[in-house]
């Protein structure tokens, strides 16, 4: 009997410190763009969709790299995405319910 732990043949390498610094720089740049968008008056009509897209991009990068979902088994990523989609659907449903379908006050 062998006392060695079994090795995995499908191991992958996680990013090193340089990759994490690059990812942090990209996240910082996106944050700078978000702040700049807020102060540009011409973008007021489309500020919400722009900020939502930029925030979603940052969230995907953080979840993918810092939570290691990009490198884990697909089942973990699938479980995370299903929960995220369900939560987003519920948020949108409540916004529609309480904002657009609100009964007028008598």
Order of alpha helices (4+ residues) and beta strands (2+ residues): alpha-alpha-alpha
